[in-house]
Amino acid sequence: MKIDLEVFDAEREVRELESRLRFAPSGDEPLLRALRMSLEMKRDRLARLQSARQSVA
C-alpha cells in the first residue's frame, strides 16, 4: 500500500514538472535546464518505484 502512494506521488510530481516545463519562458535557459534535469531525476525515481511495485505484486 505504501509503495502505491509513493508511485502516485511520483507520477504527480512528474506531471507537475512536465507542465512547468511546457509553460516556462523559452529564453530562460538556466530555468529550462534545471527543469529538464529535475524531470529526468523524477522520471528515474518513478521508474524505480514502478519496478519495485511490480516485484512486490
Residue pairs with C-beta under 8 A, 6 or more apart in sequence:
3 49
3 52
3 53
3 56
4 53
6 49
7 46
7 49
7 50
7 53
10 42
10 45
10 46
10 49
11 46
13 42
13 46
14 39
14 42
14 43
14 46
17 35
17 38
17 39
17 42
18 39
20 35
21 32
21 35
21 36
21 39
24 31
24 32
24 35
25 31
26 32
